[in-house]
């Protein structure tokens, strides 16, 4: 007589969900601490990766024409170097002109600072607040800020040697990685597809930012020129560069021309510059651009804003510019390969994240 086999009892999970979350957070903290202490190497490496991803399409026309692989790799390297040198030149021009303007208008800055202090004291602010305001617009403080920014640029320039080397190696490897699907076929197709989607999202993000940045820079520059604010080209360059910093880049690009407008034309010109920047940037960067950025990267506005602060803290100033690509990379690496992370992907802004239909769950739960 055949004995009935007792029903199988599902094994209890080794770790509880809360403990798994704590272990995941602990592992993430260890990894981020390592990145923080190695940010001098990781920052240029991340910049080089993003540059190669952006410039990779330069290889395709040569491939279609049947040129050898080294020609396509050379094209990617040359375009990446031109982008890097072009951005460095823009920052250098803007920085040197800004420092010259501060030196030329030092006396007017001091006089304007005294007027601001007197106005604040007339409103009843204590001496400490007035002194802090005066120090903020003091020429020495502004020159110190410019010097610190210049030191940051010098630090980035020092790392350019590593970036140049990384670009060469990664561009050569990118040509080899392009054959991964042909070599492995369906075995690694999901991973390859996720990598392609990540690269496409990064390229679209920077194309959108560069396009809107150019439009904003032209409009701001022309407006400042019409108002008579000195060096409108410098502020147009600053508006273009800061457009690559999500959410808070607009404020960074507004402060210097607004301060200079106050020195040159007083309150009317100061308020006029703020009004023009707010209208132009709010319409384009707040109402229009996020729609295109969302279509390109599928990140929520909250996560985009937080990523700027987070990655700037982790790897320094480069983190502000690379925040969106780094966040996309983490999401692709950690969440997109996990079927149980659909809810977290949806929270991050990924519109393609949808729960599986109930029929799929039932089918997956049946045994043949």
C-alpha positions as CSV (number, residue, x, y, z in Angstrom):
1,X,0.0,0.0,0.0
2,X,1.4,3.3,-1.1
3,X,1.8,5.8,1.7
4,X,0.7,9.4,1.1
5,X,3.5,11.9,0.9
6,X,2.9,14.8,3.3
7,X,2.6,18.1,1.5
8,X,5.8,20.0,1.2
9,X,6.2,22.9,3.7
10,X,7.8,25.9,2.1
11,X,11.1,26.7,3.8
12,X,11.1,29.8,6.0
13,X,13.2,32.6,4.6
14,X,16.7,32.7,6.0
15,X,16.5,36.5,6.6
16,X,13.5,38.6,7.5
17,X,12.7,41.5,5.1
18,X,13.7,44.1,7.6
19,X,17.0,42.5,8.2
20,X,17.6,42.3,4.4
21,X,16.9,46.0,4.1
22,X,19.4,46.8,6.9
23,X,22.1,44.6,5.3
24,X,21.5,46.3,2.0
25,X,21.8,49.7,3.5
26,X,24.9,48.7,5.3
27,X,26.5,47.4,2.1
28,X,25.5,50.5,0.3
29,X,27.1,52.7,3.0
30,X,30.3,50.7,2.7
31,X,30.4,51.1,-1.0
32,X,29.6,54.8,-0.9
33,X,32.3,55.4,1.7
34,X,34.8,53.7,-0.6
35,X,33.7,55.9,-3.5
36,X,33.9,59.0,-1.2
37,X,37.5,58.3,-0.2
38,X,38.4,57.4,-3.8
39,X,36.5,60.3,-5.4
40,X,39.8,61.7,-6.9
41,X,39.9,58.6,-9.1
42,X,36.1,57.8,-9.3
43,X,35.1,61.3,-10.4
44,X,37.3,61.4,-13.5
45,X,36.5,57.8,-14.3
46,X,32.7,58.6,-14.2
47,X,33.3,61.7,-16.4
48,X,35.2,59.6,-18.9
49,X,32.5,57.0,-19.1
50,X,29.8,59.6,-19.6
51,X,31.9,61.3,-22.4
52,X,32.4,58.0,-24.2
53,X,28.7,57.1,-23.9
54,X,27.8,60.6,-25.3
55,X,30.3,60.4,-28.2
56,X,29.8,56.7,-29.1
57,X,27.4,57.5,-32.0
58,X,30.4,59.1,-33.8
59,X,31.5,55.6,-34.5
60,X,28.4,54.5,-36.4
61,X,28.8,56.4,-39.7
62,X,32.3,55.0,-40.1
63,X,31.1,51.5,-39.4
64,X,28.4,51.8,-42.0
65,X,31.0,52.8,-44.5
66,X,33.1,49.7,-43.7
67,X,36.0,51.6,-42.1
68,X,38.2,49.6,-39.7
69,X,37.5,49.6,-36.0
70,X,40.4,51.8,-35.0
71,X,39.0,54.6,-37.2
72,X,35.7,54.6,-35.3
73,X,37.5,54.5,-32.0
74,X,39.7,57.5,-33.0
75,X,36.5,59.4,-34.0
76,X,35.0,58.8,-30.6
77,X,38.2,59.9,-28.8
78,X,38.5,63.1,-30.9
79,X,34.9,64.1,-30.3
80,X,35.2,63.4,-26.6
81,X,38.4,65.5,-26.4
82,X,36.7,68.4,-28.2
83,X,33.7,68.3,-25.9
84,X,36.0,68.3,-22.8
85,X,38.3,71.1,-24.1
86,X,35.3,73.2,-25.2
87,X,33.7,73.1,-21.8
88,X,37.0,73.8,-20.1
89,X,37.5,76.8,-22.4
90,X,34.1,78.2,-21.6
91,X,34.6,77.9,-17.9
92,X,38.1,79.5,-18.2
93,X,36.7,82.5,-20.2
94,X,33.8,83.0,-17.8
95,X,36.0,82.7,-14.7
96,X,38.7,85.1,-15.9
97,X,36.2,87.7,-17.0
98,X,34.3,87.4,-13.7
99,X,37.4,88.0,-11.7
100,X,38.3,91.0,-13.8
101,X,34.8,92.5,-13.3
102,X,35.1,92.1,-9.6
103,X,38.4,93.9,-9.6
104,X,37.1,96.7,-11.8
105,X,33.9,97.3,-9.7
106,X,35.5,96.8,-6.3
107,X,34.8,100.3,-5.1
108,X,31.2,100.2,-6.3
109,X,30.7,96.9,-4.6
110,X,31.9,98.3,-1.3
111,X,29.6,101.3,-1.7
112,X,26.6,99.0,-2.5
113,X,27.4,96.9,0.5
114,X,27.3,99.9,2.7
115,X,24.0,100.9,1.3
116,X,22.6,97.4,1.8
117,X,23.8,97.4,5.5
118,X,22.2,100.8,6.1
119,X,18.9,99.7,4.6
120,X,18.9,96.5,6.7
121,X,19.6,98.5,9.8
122,X,16.7,100.8,9.0
123,X,14.4,97.8,8.9
124,X,15.5,96.9,12.4
125,X,18.0,94.0,11.7
126,X,20.7,93.6,14.3
127,X,24.3,94.4,13.6
128,X,25.3,90.7,13.3
129,X,22.9,90.2,10.4
130,X,23.9,93.4,8.7
131,X,27.6,92.5,9.0
132,X,26.9,89.0,7.5
133,X,25.1,90.6,4.6
134,X,27.9,93.1,4.1
135,X,30.5,90.3,4.1
136,X,28.5,88.4,1.5
137,X,28.8,91.2,-1.0
138,X,32.3,92.3,0.0
139,X,34.7,92.2,-3.0
140,X,37.2,90.1,-1.0
141,X,34.5,87.5,-0.2
142,X,33.5,87.3,-3.9
143,X,37.1,87.1,-5.0
144,X,37.6,84.3,-2.4
145,X,34.7,82.5,-3.9
146,X,36.1,82.9,-7.4
147,X,39.4,81.7,-6.2
148,X,37.8,78.6,-4.6
149,X,36.0,77.9,-7.8
150,X,39.2,78.5,-9.7
151,X,40.9,75.9,-7.4
152,X,38.1,73.5,-8.2
153,X,38.7,74.1,-11.9
154,X,42.4,73.6,-11.4
155,X,41.7,70.3,-9.6
156,X,39.5,69.2,-12.4
157,X,42.2,70.2,-14.9
158,X,44.8,68.2,-13.0
159,X,42.6,65.2,-13.3
160,X,42.2,65.7,-17.1
161,X,45.3,63.6,-17.7
162,X,43.4,60.6,-16.2
163,X,40.3,61.5,-18.1
164,X,42.1,61.6,-21.4
165,X,43.7,58.2,-20.6
166,X,40.3,56.7,-19.5
167,X,38.7,58.0,-22.7
168,X,41.2,56.2,-24.9
169,X,40.9,52.9,-23.1
170,X,37.1,53.0,-22.8
171,X,36.6,54.0,-26.4
172,X,38.7,51.0,-27.5
173,X,36.7,48.7,-25.2
174,X,33.4,50.1,-26.4
175,X,34.1,48.8,-29.9
176,X,34.6,45.3,-28.4
177,X,31.6,45.5,-26.2
178,X,29.4,46.3,-29.2
179,X,29.9,42.7,-30.3
180,X,28.6,41.2,-27.0
181,X,25.1,40.4,-28.4
182,X,26.6,38.6,-31.4
183,X,28.9,36.6,-29.3
184,X,26.6,35.6,-26.4
185,X,23.2,35.8,-28.2
186,X,20.1,35.4,-26.1
187,X,22.1,34.4,-23.0
188,X,23.0,38.0,-22.1
189,X,20.4,39.8,-24.1
190,X,18.4,41.3,-21.1
191,X,21.6,42.7,-19.6
192,X,22.8,44.1,-22.9
193,X,19.4,45.7,-23.5
194,X,19.4,47.4,-20.1
195,X,22.9,48.7,-20.8
196,X,21.7,50.1,-24.2
197,X,18.7,51.8,-22.6
198,X,21.0,53.3,-20.0
199,X,23.3,54.7,-22.7
200,X,20.4,56.0,-24.7
201,X,18.9,57.7,-21.6
202,X,22.3,59.4,-20.8
203,X,22.7,60.7,-24.4
204,X,19.2,62.0,-24.5
205,X,19.5,63.7,-21.2
206,X,22.6,65.7,-22.2
207,X,21.2,66.5,-25.7
208,X,18.1,67.9,-24.0
209,X,20.1,69.8,-21.4
210,X,22.5,71.2,-24.1
211,X,19.6,72.3,-26.3
212,X,17.7,74.1,-23.6
213,X,20.9,75.4,-22.1
214,X,21.8,77.1,-25.4
215,X,18.3,78.6,-25.7
216,X,18.4,79.9,-22.2
217,X,21.9,81.3,-22.6
218,X,21.0,83.2,-25.7
219,X,17.9,84.7,-24.3
220,X,19.6,85.6,-21.0
221,X,22.6,87.1,-22.8
222,X,20.5,89.2,-25.1
223,X,18.3,90.4,-22.2
224,X,21.4,91.4,-20.1
225,X,22.9,93.2,-23.1
226,X,19.7,95.1,-23.6
227,X,19.6,96.1,-19.9
228,X,23.2,97.3,-20.0
229,X,24.6,94.7,-17.6
230,X,28.4,94.4,-18.1
231,X,29.8,91.2,-19.7
232,X,26.6,89.6,-20.9
233,X,28.6,86.9,-22.8
234,X,30.1,85.8,-19.5
235,X,26.7,85.4,-17.9
236,X,25.3,83.6,-21.0
237,X,28.2,81.1,-20.7
238,X,27.5,80.7,-17.0
239,X,23.8,80.1,-17.7
240,X,24.7,77.4,-20.3
241,X,27.0,75.6,-18.0
242,X,24.8,75.7,-14.9
243,X,21.9,74.3,-16.9
244,X,23.6,70.9,-16.7
245,X,23.0,71.1,-12.9
246,X,19.4,70.0,-12.3
247,X,17.0,72.2,-10.4
248,X,19.5,74.4,-8.6
249,X,21.7,75.4,-11.6
250,X,19.3,78.3,-12.4
251,X,20.0,79.9,-9.0
252,X,23.8,79.5,-9.4
253,X,23.7,81.1,-12.8
254,X,21.5,84.0,-11.5
255,X,23.5,85.3,-8.5
256,X,26.6,86.8,-10.2
257,X,24.8,88.9,-12.9
258,X,22.1,90.0,-10.3
259,X,24.8,91.2,-7.9
260,X,26.6,93.0,-10.7
261,X,23.3,94.6,-11.9
262,X,22.7,95.9,-8.4
263,X,26.2,97.5,-8.3
264,X,25.8,99.1,-11.7
265,X,22.1,100.1,-11.7
266,X,20.8,99.7,-8.2
267,X,17.6,98.1,-7.2
268,X,15.6,98.6,-10.4
269,X,18.3,96.8,-12.5
270,X,18.7,94.2,-9.9
271,X,15.0,93.4,-9.8
272,X,14.8,93.5,-13.6
273,X,17.5,90.9,-14.0
274,X,15.8,88.6,-11.4
275,X,12.5,89.1,-13.2
276,X,13.9,88.2,-16.6
277,X,15.8,85.2,-15.3
278,X,12.7,83.9,-13.5
279,X,10.4,84.3,-16.5
280,X,12.9,82.7,-18.9
281,X,14.1,80.0,-16.7
282,X,10.8,79.1,-15.0
283,X,9.1,78.8,-18.4
284,X,11.8,76.8,-20.1
285,X,13.5,75.0,-17.2
286,X,10.6,74.4,-14.9
287,X,7.6,74.1,-17.2
288,X,9.0,72.8,-20.5
289,X,12.4,71.1,-20.0
290,X,11.3,68.7,-17.2
291,X,8.9,67.1,-19.7
292,X,11.7,66.4,-22.2
293,X,14.0,65.3,-19.4
294,X,11.4,63.0,-18.0
295,X,10.8,61.4,-21.4
296,X,14.6,60.9,-21.7
297,X,15.5,59.4,-18.3
298,X,12.2,58.7,-16.4
299,X,13.4,60.1,-13.0
300,X,11.1,61.8,-10.6
301,X,11.7,65.5,-9.8
302,X,12.4,64.7,-6.2
303,X,15.0,62.1,-7.0
304,X,16.6,64.4,-9.5
305,X,16.9,67.2,-6.9
306,X,18.2,64.9,-4.2
307,X,20.7,63.2,-6.6
308,X,22.5,66.6,-7.2
309,X,23.1,67.1,-3.4
310,X,23.9,63.5,-2.8
311,X,26.5,63.0,-5.6
312,X,28.1,66.4,-5.0
313,X,28.7,65.3,-1.4
314,X,30.1,61.9,-2.5
315,X,32.4,62.8,-5.4
316,X,32.6,66.6,-5.3
317,X,31.7,69.3,-7.9
318,X,31.6,66.8,-10.7
319,X,28.8,65.1,-8.9
320,X,26.5,68.0,-9.7
321,X,27.0,67.5,-13.5
322,X,27.1,63.7,-13.4
323,X,24.2,63.3,-10.8
324,X,21.6,62.1,-13.3
325,X,23.8,59.6,-15.2
326,X,25.1,58.2,-11.8
327,X,21.6,57.8,-10.5
328,X,20.5,56.1,-13.7
329,X,23.4,53.7,-13.4
330,X,22.6,52.8,-9.8
331,X,18.9,52.2,-10.7
332,X,19.9,50.0,-13.7
333,X,22.5,48.0,-11.7
334,X,20.4,47.5,-8.5
335,X,16.8,47.6,-9.5
336,X,16.2,46.9,-13.1
337,X,17.5,43.3,-12.9
338,X,15.4,42.5,-9.9
339,X,11.7,41.5,-10.7
340,X,10.8,42.3,-7.1
341,X,11.9,45.9,-7.3
342,X,9.2,47.0,-9.7
343,X,7.6,49.1,-6.9
344,X,10.9,50.9,-6.2
345,X,11.5,51.6,-9.9
346,X,8.0,53.1,-10.2
347,X,8.7,55.3,-7.2
348,X,11.9,56.5,-8.9
349,X,9.9,57.7,-11.9
350,X,10.4,54.8,-14.2
351,X,7.1,54.7,-16.2
352,X,7.9,51.4,-17.7
353,X,7.7,49.7,-14.3
354,X,4.3,48.0,-14.1
355,X,3.2,45.1,-11.8
356,X,2.8,41.7,-13.5
357,X,-0.8,40.7,-14.3
358,X,-2.5,38.4,-11.7
359,X,-2.7,35.7,-14.3
360,X,1.1,35.7,-14.6
361,X,1.5,35.4,-10.9
362,X,-0.9,32.4,-10.8
363,X,0.9,30.8,-13.8
364,X,4.3,31.3,-12.1
365,X,2.9,29.7,-8.9
366,X,1.6,26.5,-10.6
367,X,3.7,23.5,-10.7
368,X,3.6,21.4,-13.9
